[in-house]
Every structure is written in C-alpha cells, then in structure tokens.
Amino acid sequence: MRQKIVVGNWKMNGSFLETKELIQSIDSAIDGKIDCQIAVSVPFVYLNCAADLLKSSQIMLGAQNVSEHSKGAYTGEVSAQMLKDSQCDLVLVGHSERRQYFNETDEQLVKKVIQAQKNGLYVIFCIGETEQERVSDRAFEVIEQQLALLLDSADVDFGNIVIAYEPIWAIGTGLTASPEQAQEIHAFIRDVIKNKLSALAEKIQILYGGSVNEKNAELLFKQTDIDGGLVGGASLDAKAFTAICQQAK
C-alpha cells in the first residue's frame, strides 16, 4: 500500500524568523501524531536554517528547483550537489510556475531529474494542464506529453520519484478540481506510467496540487489514486498545514 505524502511548497515567501517559527510550529504539532510522510520545500537561502531545525524531525527538507548542470558558469543557479550539501532530502522539478514563467522545457526537466537523483535527492516531478487546455479537452494529451520524455529515459530512477499533478487553473486561485475530476486524471497518469513501467506504476506516489486546504483535503486523499498533496498557500499556515497532514491516512 502506498504511503501518503504531503509536501509544503513555500514558494518565494518567508524570512529567517518566519522559517524558524513555521517549522517549529509544524514540527511540534505533528510530533508522533501523523501517519503520512511530510516535507517542506523552502527558499534556497533558508535551507541551512531549516536543516538545523529539522535535524531530529520526521519532516523532510526540500528545495523548489535545481539546475540541470552539475557545476560551471551558470550565474544564479544551484546544483544538486549544493542542495545535498544543504541537507536536502528532495527537490521539486517542473512546477508549473517554473514551466510557465521561466520557460523550462520537458527536455530540461528530465536533465534536472537525473542530476537530482545522481546526487541522492528524491524528486517530485510536477505536471498539469492550463485552463485553456482543459476546456479544449486537451488535458490528457498535455499530461501524457509532459510525462513522455521522463518515462522514455533510461537514466531516471522510478523508484526514487513522485509525480505531482497540479492543474494550473487551480493553483493559487481558490479553485480546486473536484475529487472525481482529480481521481480521473490521477488514474490516467497511473495508466500512462503502467504502459511504460508495468507493475512499478502501482508503487509510484501521485500527489494532487491545486489549492489544497484543510476543507477539501480529506475527500481528495480518499480517492484511490491520490497519494497525498503538494500544498501551496496553506503550507504557510502551521495550523492549516497540520490539519491537511492529519487527513492524509
């Protein structure tokens, strides 16, 4: 049976003080009381601060992005080895905001996955369609395309990756796919993976992301193919994030 996982994506928010207070609040609230895996992906500059606070915690530490290059003249980039040195456990790759605002391509994202895994990082690989693609009945097509190069790569370790489905039209908008809509897409994603990886598809965790909150989490997490959540805004509120984690059973 796949264990549930809830990942908080803090995006470009916080300060040293807020990082300390938020992690301490979440950690004290979940101490020994949560069944799911939990991670927080904090901004680069707060990784070392967060790592110190999480030394004796069950919460995993994640970054929000990684370079596809191992090192070199890439001003402003952060390598997978740097993340590992900062005691990260995992990293987000392909978040819709990276695809949309920074024009990250499918080819580039597969390279990022490979770099991250080579350096011992767990990868959360994000996919999802825009509102226009959904209303044009292209959601399945887009998702299959976003997975294609990843599934075709012989260098990706599929025992060390999580897929996160995040409908772009639901991110930060307050809109959420209904549990039935989300399950339909999650089941499709698992079928696409199964066509390439056979039985391994049943072991891969698939998360839902898109305005997950303490009110809708329970119904979403009860769906057969939804294995947890990638949580945005609600992860910046310790009480709300803890409540979401409590529903991931």
DOKEFI-945806 format. One record per residue (C-alpha): residue in one letter; x, y, z; residue number from 1. Coordinates in pm, 1 decimal, decimal comma. Layout:
N
<r><res>A</res><xx>X</xx><yy>Y</yy><zz>Z</zz><n>NUM</n></r>
...
This chain:
249
<r><res>M</res><xx>0,0</xx><yy>0,0</yy><zz>0,0</zz><n>1</n></r>
<r><res>R</res><xx>137,6</xx><yy>341,9</yy><zz>-95,2</zz><n>2</n></r>
<r><res>Q</res><xx>207,5</xx><yy>573,1</yy><zz>196,9</zz><n>3</n></r>
<r><res>K</res><xx>56,0</xx><yy>918,5</yy><zz>175,7</zz><n>4</n></r>
<r><res>I</res><xx>288,1</xx><yy>1218,6</yy><zz>148,5</zz><n>5</n></r>
<r><res>V</res><xx>214,4</xx><yy>1588,0</yy><zz>199,4</zz><n>6</n></r>
<r><res>V</res><xx>463,4</xx><yy>1844,1</yy><zz>71,3</zz><n>7</n></r>
<r><res>G</res><xx>450,3</xx><yy>2212,7</yy><zz>152,8</zz><n>8</n></r>
<r><res>N</res><xx>577,7</xx><yy>2442,7</yy><zz>-121,5</zz><n>9</n></r>
<r><res>W</res><xx>657,5</xx><yy>2776,7</yy><zz>37,6</zz><n>10</n></r>
<r><res>K</res><xx>744,3</xx><yy>2938,8</yy><zz>-296,0</zz><n>11</n></r>
<r><res>M</res><xx>911,2</xx><yy>3284,6</yy><zz>-261,1</zz><n>12</n></r>
<r><res>N</res><xx>782,6</xx><yy>3355,7</yy><zz>86,8</zz><n>13</n></r>
<r><res>G</res><xx>924,1</xx><yy>3388,6</yy><zz>435,1</zz><n>14</n></r>
<r><res>S</res><xx>1218,9</xx><yy>3525,0</yy><zz>630,1</zz><n>15</n></r>
<r><res>F</res><xx>1467,2</xx><yy>3366,8</yy><zz>869,8</zz><n>16</n></r>
<r><res>L</res><xx>1234,7</xx><yy>3438,4</yy><zz>1158,9</zz><n>17</n></r>
<r><res>E</res><xx>925,7</xx><yy>3313,5</yy><zz>975,9</zz><n>18</n></r>
<r><res>T</res><xx>1110,6</xx><yy>2999,3</yy><zz>865,6</zz><n>19</n></r>
<r><res>K</res><xx>1208,3</xx><yy>2923,0</yy><zz>1223,9</zz><n>20</n></r>
<r><res>E</res><xx>862,7</xx><yy>2991,6</yy><zz>1366,0</zz><n>21</n></r>
<r><res>L</res><xx>676,8</xx><yy>2798,0</yy><zz>1095,5</zz><n>22</n></r>
<r><res>I</res><xx>896,8</xx><yy>2489,1</yy><zz>1112,4</zz><n>23</n></r>
<r><res>Q</res><xx>887,6</xx><yy>2482,2</yy><zz>1490,8</zz><n>24</n></r>
<r><res>S</res><xx>509,4</xx><yy>2518,0</yy><zz>1492,5</zz><n>25</n></r>
<r><res>I</res><xx>457,2</xx><yy>2240,8</yy><zz>1236,1</zz><n>26</n></r>
<r><res>D</res><xx>708,5</xx><yy>2008,5</yy><zz>1397,7</zz><n>27</n></r>
<r><res>S</res><xx>561,7</xx><yy>2043,5</yy><zz>1746,0</zz><n>28</n></r>
<r><res>A</res><xx>208,5</xx><yy>1991,3</yy><zz>1613,0</zz><n>29</n></r>
<r><res>I</res><xx>283,8</xx><yy>1670,8</yy><zz>1423,4</zz><n>30</n></r>
<r><res>D</res><xx>528,8</xx><yy>1513,3</yy><zz>1666,0</zz><n>31</n></r>
<r><res>G</res><xx>439,3</xx><yy>1143,9</yy><zz>1667,7</zz><n>32</n></r>
<r><res>K</res><xx>81,4</xx><yy>1215,5</yy><zz>1563,4</zz><n>33</n></r>
<r><res>I</res><xx>93,1</xx><yy>1190,3</yy><zz>1184,0</zz><n>34</n></r>
<r><res>D</res><xx>94,8</xx><yy>875,5</yy><zz>969,7</zz><n>35</n></r>
<r><res>C</res><xx>196,7</xx><yy>1031,9</yy><zz>639,6</zz><n>36</n></r>
<r><res>Q</res><xx>534,7</xx><yy>1142,9</yy><zz>508,6</zz><n>37</n></r>
<r><res>I</res><xx>581,0</xx><yy>1519,0</yy><zz>537,3</zz><n>38</n></r>
<r><res>A</res><xx>816,0</xx><yy>1760,4</yy><zz>361,1</zz><n>39</n></r>
<r><res>V</res><xx>858,1</xx><yy>2134,6</yy><zz>329,6</zz><n>40</n></r>
<r><res>S</res><xx>1025,0</xx><yy>2295,5</yy><zz>28,0</zz><n>41</n></r>
<r><res>V</res><xx>1169,4</xx><yy>2626,6</yy><zz>141,5</zz><n>42</n></r>
<r><res>P</res><xx>1351,7</xx><yy>2903,9</yy><zz>-49,8</zz><n>43</n></r>
<r><res>F</res><xx>1720,3</xx><yy>2837,4</yy><zz>-121,4</zz><n>44</n></r>
<r><res>V</res><xx>1851,3</xx><yy>3098,7</yy><zz>121,7</zz><n>45</n></r>
<r><res>Y</res><xx>1671,2</xx><yy>2936,9</yy><zz>417,2</zz><n>46</n></r>
<r><res>L</res><xx>1771,0</xx><yy>2575,0</yy><zz>350,5</zz><n>47</n></r>
<r><res>N</res><xx>2055,0</xx><yy>2566,8</yy><zz>603,0</zz><n>48</n></r>
<r><res>C</res><xx>1839,5</xx><yy>2732,9</yy><zz>866,1</zz><n>49</n></r>
<r><res>A</res><xx>1562,6</xx><yy>2481,3</yy><zz>802,0</zz><n>50</n></r>
<r><res>A</res><xx>1806,2</xx><yy>2188,7</yy><zz>802,0</zz><n>51</n></r>
<r><res>D</res><xx>1929,9</xx><yy>2280,8</yy><zz>1150,2</zz><n>52</n></r>
<r><res>L</res><xx>1573,5</xx><yy>2299,2</yy><zz>1278,6</zz><n>53</n></r>
<r><res>L</res><xx>1478,8</xx><yy>1964,9</yy><zz>1123,4</zz><n>54</n></r>
<r><res>K</res><xx>1775,6</xx><yy>1757,9</yy><zz>1244,9</zz><n>55</n></r>
<r><res>S</res><xx>1567,4</xx><yy>1549,0</yy><zz>1483,2</zz><n>56</n></r>
<r><res>S</res><xx>1234,7</xx><yy>1583,5</yy><zz>1299,6</zz><n>57</n></r>
<r><res>Q</res><xx>1037,0</xx><yy>1341,7</yy><zz>1084,5</zz><n>58</n></r>
<r><res>I</res><xx>982,0</xx><yy>1628,4</yy><zz>838,2</zz><n>59</n></r>
<r><res>M</res><xx>1188,2</xx><yy>1603,9</yy><zz>519,9</zz><n>60</n></r>
<r><res>L</res><xx>1357,6</xx><yy>1908,1</yy><zz>371,7</zz><n>61</n></r>
<r><res>G</res><xx>1301,5</xx><yy>2001,6</yy><zz>10,1</zz><n>62</n></r>
<r><res>A</res><xx>1417,5</xx><yy>2263,8</yy><zz>-237,4</zz><n>63</n></r>
<r><res>Q</res><xx>1197,8</xx><yy>2421,9</yy><zz>-502,9</zz><n>64</n></r>
<r><res>N</res><xx>1426,5</xx><yy>2394,1</yy><zz>-803,5</zz><n>65</n></r>
<r><res>V</res><xx>1762,4</xx><yy>2257,4</yy><zz>-918,2</zz><n>66</n></r>
<r><res>S</res><xx>1997,7</xx><yy>2317,6</yy><zz>-1210,2</zz><n>67</n></r>
<r><res>E</res><xx>2030,2</xx><yy>2064,2</yy><zz>-1488,8</zz><n>68</n></r>
<r><res>H</res><xx>2406,7</xx><yy>2126,8</yy><zz>-1475,7</zz><n>69</n></r>
<r><res>S</res><xx>2644,8</xx><yy>1975,0</yy><zz>-1221,5</zz><n>70</n></r>
<r><res>K</res><xx>2861,2</xx><yy>2291,2</yy><zz>-1198,5</zz><n>71</n></r>
<r><res>G</res><xx>3000,7</xx><yy>2572,1</yy><zz>-1409,9</zz><n>72</n></r>
<r><res>A</res><xx>2946,2</xx><yy>2928,8</yy><zz>-1525,2</zz><n>73</n></r>
<r><res>Y</res><xx>2572,3</xx><yy>2940,9</yy><zz>-1460,4</zz><n>74</n></r>
<r><res>T</res><xx>2527,6</xx><yy>3254,6</yy><zz>-1252,0</zz><n>75</n></r>
<r><res>G</res><xx>2242,0</xx><yy>3230,6</yy><zz>-1005,4</zz><n>76</n></r>
<r><res>E</res><xx>2186,2</xx><yy>2856,2</yy><zz>-1048,0</zz><n>77</n></r>
<r><res>V</res><xx>2200,9</xx><yy>2597,7</yy><zz>-768,1</zz><n>78</n></r>
<r><res>S</res><xx>2332,3</xx><yy>2247,2</yy><zz>-830,5</zz><n>79</n></r>
<r><res>A</res><xx>2200,8</xx><yy>1919,9</yy><zz>-693,9</zz><n>80</n></r>
<r><res>Q</res><xx>2526,6</xx><yy>1870,9</yy><zz>-501,5</zz><n>81</n></r>
<r><res>M</res><xx>2476,6</xx><yy>2210,3</yy><zz>-336,7</zz><n>82</n></r>
<r><res>L</res><xx>2128,0</xx><yy>2102,5</yy><zz>-229,9</zz><n>83</n></r>
<r><res>K</res><xx>2264,5</xx><yy>1777,5</yy><zz>-91,0</zz><n>84</n></r>
<r><res>D</res><xx>2532,2</xx><yy>1972,2</yy><zz>96,4</zz><n>85</n></r>
<r><res>S</res><xx>2248,1</xx><yy>2180,2</yy><zz>242,7</zz><n>86</n></r>
<r><res>Q</res><xx>2097,7</xx><yy>1854,9</yy><zz>376,8</zz><n>87</n></r>
<r><res>C</res><xx>1801,3</xx><yy>1847,1</yy><zz>138,5</zz><n>88</n></r>
<r><res>D</res><xx>1612,3</xx><yy>1521,2</yy><zz>103,6</zz><n>89</n></r>
<r><res>L</res><xx>1413,8</xx><yy>1612,2</yy><zz>-205,0</zz><n>90</n></r>
<r><res>V</res><xx>1353,1</xx><yy>1871,8</yy><zz>-471,9</zz><n>91</n></r>
<r><res>L</res><xx>1058,9</xx><yy>1989,4</yy><zz>-682,5</zz><n>92</n></r>
<r><res>V</res><xx>1114,1</xx><yy>1967,7</yy><zz>-1057,1</zz><n>93</n></r>
<r><res>G</res><xx>885,9</xx><yy>2113,9</yy><zz>-1322,7</zz><n>94</n></r>
<r><res>H</res><xx>647,7</xx><yy>2311,9</yy><zz>-1105,6</zz><n>95</n></r>
<r><res>S</res><xx>401,9</xx><yy>2488,8</yy><zz>-1333,3</zz><n>96</n></r>
<r><res>E</res><xx>539,9</xx><yy>2827,4</yy><zz>-1231,9</zz><n>97</n></r>
<r><res>R</res><xx>884,9</xx><yy>2716,5</yy><zz>-1348,3</zz><n>98</n></r>
<r><res>R</res><xx>740,0</xx><yy>2589,3</yy><zz>-1675,9</zz><n>99</n></r>
<r><res>Q</res><xx>523,3</xx><yy>2896,5</yy><zz>-1727,3</zz><n>100</n></r>
<r><res>Y</res><xx>737,7</xx><yy>3187,7</yy><zz>-1606,8</zz><n>101</n></r>
<r><res>F</res><xx>1084,7</xx><yy>3050,7</yy><zz>-1680,3</zz><n>102</n></r>
<r><res>N</res><xx>1002,8</xx><yy>2850,1</yy><zz>-1993,5</zz><n>103</n></r>
<r><res>E</res><xx>1150,5</xx><yy>2525,2</yy><zz>-1865,3</zz><n>104</n></r>
<r><res>T</res><xx>1118,8</xx><yy>2254,5</yy><zz>-2129,1</zz><n>105</n></r>
<r><res>D</res><xx>1044,7</xx><yy>1884,4</yy><zz>-2092,7</zz><n>106</n></r>
<r><res>E</res><xx>1399,4</xx><yy>1805,8</yy><zz>-2208,9</zz><n>107</n></r>
<r><res>Q</res><xx>1547,8</xx><yy>2038,0</yy><zz>-1947,6</zz><n>108</n></r>
<r><res>L</res><xx>1331,2</xx><yy>1895,1</yy><zz>-1672,0</zz><n>109</n></r>
<r><res>V</res><xx>1441,3</xx><yy>1537,0</yy><zz>-1739,0</zz><n>110</n></r>
<r><res>K</res><xx>1803,6</xx><yy>1653,7</yy><zz>-1710,7</zz><n>111</n></r>
<r><res>K</res><xx>1718,0</xx><yy>1813,5</yy><zz>-1376,1</zz><n>112</n></r>
<r><res>V</res><xx>1563,6</xx><yy>1488,5</yy><zz>-1253,3</zz><n>113</n></r>
<r><res>I</res><xx>1875,5</xx><yy>1295,0</yy><zz>-1348,9</zz><n>114</n></r>
<r><res>Q</res><xx>2107,9</xx><yy>1545,9</yy><zz>-1180,0</zz><n>115</n></r>
<r><res>A</res><xx>1899,2</xx><yy>1541,0</yy><zz>-862,8</zz><n>116</n></r>
<r><res>Q</res><xx>1887,5</xx><yy>1162,0</yy><zz>-845,0</zz><n>117</n></r>
<r><res>K</res><xx>2259,8</xx><yy>1126,7</yy><zz>-914,6</zz><n>118</n></r>
<r><res>N</res><xx>2316,4</xx><yy>1331,2</yy><zz>-601,9</zz><n>119</n></r>
<r><res>G</res><xx>2083,3</xx><yy>1128,2</yy><zz>-384,0</zz><n>120</n></r>
<r><res>L</res><xx>1781,7</xx><yy>1356,7</yy><zz>-391,9</zz><n>121</n></r>
<r><res>Y</res><xx>1423,7</xx><yy>1236,3</yy><zz>-409,4</zz><n>122</n></r>
<r><res>V</res><xx>1234,0</xx><yy>1410,1</yy><zz>-691,7</zz><n>123</n></r>
<r><res>I</res><xx>879,1</xx><yy>1540,8</yy><zz>-702,0</zz><n>124</n></r>
<r><res>F</res><xx>803,4</xx><yy>1582,8</yy><zz>-1071,6</zz><n>125</n></r>
<r><res>C</res><xx>516,5</xx><yy>1823,2</yy><zz>-1144,0</zz><n>126</n></r>
<r><res>I</res><xx>275,1</xx><yy>1809,1</yy><zz>-1436,2</zz><n>127</n></r>
<r><res>G</res><xx>-60,0</xx><yy>1967,3</yy><zz>-1518,9</zz><n>128</n></r>
<r><res>E</res><xx>-272,7</xx><yy>2147,8</yy><zz>-1774,6</zz><n>129</n></r>
<r><res>T</res><xx>-383,8</xx><yy>2509,2</yy><zz>-1813,0</zz><n>130</n></r>
<r><res>E</res><xx>-747,2</xx><yy>2617,7</yy><zz>-1804,8</zz><n>131</n></r>
<r><res>Q</res><xx>-745,7</xx><yy>2663,4</yy><zz>-2183,6</zz><n>132</n></r>
<r><res>E</res><xx>-607,7</xx><yy>2314,2</yy><zz>-2235,6</zz><n>133</n></r>
<r><res>R</res><xx>-875,5</xx><yy>2169,3</yy><zz>-2009,1</zz><n>134</n></r>
<r><res>V</res><xx>-1167,9</xx><yy>2347,4</yy><zz>-2176,2</zz><n>135</n></r>
<r><res>S</res><xx>-1024,7</xx><yy>2241,0</yy><zz>-2513,1</zz><n>136</n></r>
<r><res>D</res><xx>-1034,1</xx><yy>1876,1</yy><zz>-2396,7</zz><n>137</n></r>
<r><res>R</res><xx>-655,6</xx><yy>1851,9</yy><zz>-2422,3</zz><n>138</n></r>
<r><res>A</res><xx>-578,1</xx><yy>1776,7</yy><zz>-2055,2</zz><n>139</n></r>
<r><res>F</res><xx>-496,6</xx><yy>1408,5</yy><zz>-2112,2</zz><n>140</n></r>
<r><res>E</res><xx>-288,6</xx><yy>1488,6</yy><zz>-2420,0</zz><n>141</n></r>
<r><res>V</res><xx>-86,3</xx><yy>1754,5</yy><zz>-2237,3</zz><n>142</n></r>
<r><res>I</res><xx>-20,8</xx><yy>1535,7</yy><zz>-1935,4</zz><n>143</n></r>
<r><res>E</res><xx>87,2</xx><yy>1240,6</yy><zz>-2146,9</zz><n>144</n></r>
<r><res>Q</res><xx>323,9</xx><yy>1468,2</yy><zz>-2337,1</zz><n>145</n></r>
<r><res>Q</res><xx>472,4</xx><yy>1607,3</yy><zz>-2015,3</zz><n>146</n></r>
<r><res>L</res><xx>543,3</xx><yy>1252,1</yy><zz>-1897,4</zz><n>147</n></r>
<r><res>A</res><xx>671,7</xx><yy>1114,2</yy><zz>-2227,2</zz><n>148</n></r>
<r><res>L</res><xx>1041,1</xx><yy>1207,6</yy><zz>-2213,2</zz><n>149</n></r>
<r><res>L</res><xx>1061,6</xx><yy>1123,1</yy><zz>-1844,1</zz><n>150</n></r>
<r><res>L</res><xx>919,3</xx><yy>774,7</yy><zz>-1898,4</zz><n>151</n></r>
<r><res>D</res><xx>1141,8</xx><yy>717,0</yy><zz>-2200,5</zz><n>152</n></r>
<r><res>S</res><xx>1462,4</xx><yy>799,4</yy><zz>-2013,8</zz><n>153</n></r>
<r><res>A</res><xx>1677,4</xx><yy>503,6</yy><zz>-1916,7</zz><n>154</n></r>
<r><res>D</res><xx>1862,4</xx><yy>726,2</yy><zz>-1668,3</zz><n>155</n></r>
<r><res>V</res><xx>1565,3</xx><yy>807,6</yy><zz>-1444,1</zz><n>156</n></r>
<r><res>D</res><xx>1521,3</xx><yy>600,5</yy><zz>-1127,7</zz><n>157</n></r>
<r><res>F</res><xx>1146,7</xx><yy>549,5</yy><zz>-1095,6</zz><n>158</n></r>
<r><res>G</res><xx>1190,4</xx><yy>403,7</yy><zz>-751,0</zz><n>159</n></r>
<r><res>N</res><xx>1302,5</xx><yy>748,4</yy><zz>-637,9</zz><n>160</n></r>
<r><res>I</res><xx>1039,3</xx><yy>978,9</yy><zz>-783,5</zz><n>161</n></r>
<r><res>V</res><xx>692,4</xx><yy>1110,3</yy><zz>-701,2</zz><n>162</n></r>
<r><res>I</res><xx>454,9</xx><yy>1259,0</yy><zz>-958,2</zz><n>163</n></r>
<r><res>A</res><xx>255,4</xx><yy>1567,5</yy><zz>-861,7</zz><n>164</n></r>
<r><res>Y</res><xx>-49,0</xx><yy>1655,0</yy><zz>-1068,1</zz><n>165</n></r>
<r><res>E</res><xx>-129,6</xx><yy>2023,6</yy><zz>-1035,9</zz><n>166</n></r>
<r><res>P</res><xx>-395,4</xx><yy>2170,6</yy><zz>-1265,8</zz><n>167</n></r>
<r><res>I</res><xx>-256,7</xx><yy>2516,1</yy><zz>-1338,2</zz><n>168</n></r>
<r><res>W</res><xx>-603,4</xx><yy>2669,1</yy><zz>-1333,5</zz><n>169</n></r>
<r><res>A</res><xx>-638,1</xx><yy>2565,5</yy><zz>-968,4</zz><n>170</n></r>
<r><res>I</res><xx>-305,4</xx><yy>2692,8</yy><zz>-834,0</zz><n>171</n></r>
<r><res>G</res><xx>-349,3</xx><yy>2992,6</yy><zz>-607,2</zz><n>172</n></r>
<r><res>T</res><xx>-692,2</xx><yy>3064,9</yy><zz>-750,0</zz><n>173</n></r>
<r><res>G</res><xx>-902,6</xx><yy>2908,3</yy><zz>-478,0</zz><n>174</n></r>
<r><res>L</res><xx>-1043,1</xx><yy>2673,8</yy><zz>-741,3</zz><n>175</n></r>
<r><res>T</res><xx>-991,3</xx><yy>2303,1</yy><zz>-688,6</zz><n>176</n></r>
<r><res>A</res><xx>-1056,7</xx><yy>2007,1</yy><zz>-910,0</zz><n>177</n></r>
<r><res>S</res><xx>-1342,3</xx><yy>1805,3</yy><zz>-764,5</zz><n>178</n></r>
<r><res>P</res><xx>-1234,5</xx><yy>1476,5</yy><zz>-604,3</zz><n>179</n></r>
<r><res>E</res><xx>-1384,2</xx><yy>1297,7</yy><zz>-905,4</zz><n>180</n></r>
<r><res>Q</res><xx>-1200,2</xx><yy>1518,9</yy><zz>-1156,7</zz><n>181</n></r>
<r><res>A</res><xx>-873,4</xx><yy>1475,3</yy><zz>-970,9</zz><n>182</n></r>
<r><res>Q</res><xx>-915,9</xx><yy>1099,4</yy><zz>-944,2</zz><n>183</n></r>
<r><res>E</res><xx>-990,3</xx><yy>1070,9</yy><zz>-1315,6</zz><n>184</n></r>
<r><res>I</res><xx>-662,2</xx><yy>1244,1</yy><zz>-1401,4</zz><n>185</n></r>
<r><res>H</res><xx>-463,4</xx><yy>1054,2</yy><zz>-1139,1</zz><n>186</n></r>
<r><res>A</res><xx>-594,2</xx><yy>722,5</yy><zz>-1271,3</zz><n>187</n></r>
<r><res>F</res><xx>-498,5</xx><yy>829,8</yy><zz>-1622,8</zz><n>188</n></r>
<r><res>I</res><xx>-147,5</xx><yy>922,2</yy><zz>-1506,1</zz><n>189</n></r>
<r><res>R</res><xx>-106,9</xx><yy>582,3</yy><zz>-1343,2</zz><n>190</n></r>
<r><res>D</res><xx>-223,4</xx><yy>412,2</yy><zz>-1663,1</zz><n>191</n></r>
<r><res>V</res><xx>28,0</xx><yy>611,3</yy><zz>-1869,9</zz><n>192</n></r>
<r><res>I</res><xx>304,1</xx><yy>506,4</yy><zz>-1630,8</zz><n>193</n></r>
<r><res>K</res><xx>181,1</xx><yy>146,0</yy><zz>-1634,8</zz><n>194</n></r>
<r><res>N</res><xx>205,3</xx><yy>133,7</yy><zz>-2013,7</zz><n>195</n></r>
<r><res>K</res><xx>577,9</xx><yy>206,5</yy><zz>-1981,8</zz><n>196</n></r>
<r><res>L</res><xx>675,9</xx><yy>64,6</yy><zz>-1644,8</zz><n>197</n></r>
<r><res>S</res><xx>424,8</xx><yy>-214,8</yy><zz>-1586,6</zz><n>198</n></r>
<r><res>A</res><xx>373,2</xx><yy>-309,5</yy><zz>-1221,6</zz><n>199</n></r>
<r><res>L</res><xx>600,1</xx><yy>-32,4</yy><zz>-1092,1</zz><n>200</n></r>
<r><res>A</res><xx>317,2</xx><yy>211,6</yy><zz>-1162,2</zz><n>201</n></r>
<r><res>E</res><xx>125,5</xx><yy>81,9</yy><zz>-861,1</zz><n>202</n></r>
<r><res>K</res><xx>412,2</xx><yy>178,1</yy><zz>-631,2</zz><n>203</n></r>
<r><res>I</res><xx>465,0</xx><yy>534,7</yy><zz>-751,9</zz><n>204</n></r>
<r><res>Q</res><xx>301,2</xx><yy>801,5</yy><zz>-537,4</zz><n>205</n></r>
<r><res>I</res><xx>93,2</xx><yy>1058,0</yy><zz>-726,5</zz><n>206</n></r>
<r><res>L</res><xx>9,0</xx><yy>1378,8</yy><zz>-542,2</zz><n>207</n></r>
<r><res>Y</res><xx>-260,9</xx><yy>1635,0</yy><zz>-607,4</zz><n>208</n></r>
<r><res>G</res><xx>-168,2</xx><yy>2003,8</yy><zz>-602,4</zz><n>209</n></r>
<r><res>G</res><xx>-402,0</xx><yy>2295,3</yy><zz>-665,4</zz><n>210</n></r>
<r><res>S</res><xx>-546,4</xx><yy>2496,9</yy><zz>-376,5</zz><n>211</n></r>
<r><res>V</res><xx>-537,9</xx><yy>2202,3</yy><zz>-135,3</zz><n>212</n></r>
<r><res>N</res><xx>-664,6</xx><yy>2313,5</yy><zz>204,7</zz><n>213</n></r>
<r><res>E</res><xx>-793,0</xx><yy>2166,8</yy><zz>531,1</zz><n>214</n></r>
<r><res>K</res><xx>-1151,7</xx><yy>2169,1</yy><zz>398,6</zz><n>215</n></r>
<r><res>N</res><xx>-1101,0</xx><yy>1969,7</yy><zz>76,8</zz><n>216</n></r>
<r><res>A</res><xx>-801,7</xx><yy>1751,3</yy><zz>168,4</zz><n>217</n></r>
<r><res>E</res><xx>-996,8</xx><yy>1465,3</yy><zz>325,2</zz><n>218</n></r>
<r><res>L</res><xx>-1211,6</xx><yy>1394,1</yy><zz>18,9</zz><n>219</n></r>
<r><res>L</res><xx>-918,7</xx><yy>1434,1</yy><zz>-218,2</zz><n>220</n></r>
<r><res>F</res><xx>-696,8</xx><yy>1198,8</yy><zz>-18,8</zz><n>221</n></r>
<r><res>K</res><xx>-969,9</xx><yy>931,8</yy><zz>-6,0</zz><n>222</n></r>
<r><res>Q</res><xx>-951,9</xx><yy>885,2</yy><zz>-383,2</zz><n>223</n></r>
<r><res>T</res><xx>-793,1</xx><yy>559,5</yy><zz>-496,1</zz><n>224</n></r>
<r><res>D</res><xx>-504,5</xx><yy>707,9</yy><zz>-693,7</zz><n>225</n></r>
<r><res>I</res><xx>-436,2</xx><yy>1023,3</yy><zz>-491,2</zz><n>226</n></r>
<r><res>D</res><xx>-145,8</xx><yy>961,5</yy><zz>-256,9</zz><n>227</n></r>
<r><res>G</res><xx>-123,9</xx><yy>1297,3</yy><zz>-85,2</zz><n>228</n></r>
<r><res>G</res><xx>-84,2</xx><yy>1661,2</yy><zz>-171,6</zz><n>229</n></r>
<r><res>L</res><xx>151,6</xx><yy>1931,9</yy><zz>-290,8</zz><n>230</n></r>
<r><res>V</res><xx>33,0</xx><yy>2224,5</yy><zz>-82,3</zz><n>231</n></r>
<r><res>G</res><xx>99,9</xx><yy>2588,2</yy><zz>-166,0</zz><n>232</n></r>
<r><res>G</res><xx>-51,5</xx><yy>2876,0</yy><zz>28,6</zz><n>233</n></r>
<r><res>A</res><xx>-192,0</xx><yy>2659,8</yy><zz>308,7</zz><n>234</n></r>
<r><res>S</res><xx>159,0</xx><yy>2532,2</yy><zz>388,4</zz><n>235</n></r>
<r><res>L</res><xx>249,8</xx><yy>2880,6</yy><zz>515,1</zz><n>236</n></r>
<r><res>D</res><xx>-5,5</xx><yy>2839,9</yy><zz>794,2</zz><n>237</n></r>
<r><res>A</res><xx>110,9</xx><yy>2584,5</yy><zz>1050,6</zz><n>238</n></r>
<r><res>K</res><xx>-240,1</xx><yy>2508,5</yy><zz>1175,3</zz><n>239</n></r>
<r><res>A</res><xx>-381,7</xx><yy>2461,6</yy><zz>822,9</zz><n>240</n></r>
<r><res>F</res><xx>-85,1</xx><yy>2254,4</yy><zz>704,0</zz><n>241</n></r>
<r><res>T</res><xx>-102,0</xx><yy>2031,1</yy><zz>1010,4</zz><n>242</n></r>
<r><res>A</res><xx>-474,2</xx><yy>1979,1</yy><zz>956,9</zz><n>243</n></r>
<r><res>I</res><xx>-407,4</xx><yy>1871,1</yy><zz>597,6</zz><n>244</n></r>
<r><res>C</res><xx>-138,3</xx><yy>1627,4</yy><zz>712,2</zz><n>245</n></r>
<r><res>Q</res><xx>-377,8</xx><yy>1477,6</yy><zz>966,2</zz><n>246</n></r>
<r><res>Q</res><xx>-616,8</xx><yy>1387,1</yy><zz>684,4</zz><n>247</n></r>
<r><res>A</res><xx>-354,4</xx><yy>1200,2</yy><zz>483,7</zz><n>248</n></r>
<r><res>K</res><xx>-416,1</xx><yy>847,6</yy><zz>613,4</zz><n>249</n></r>
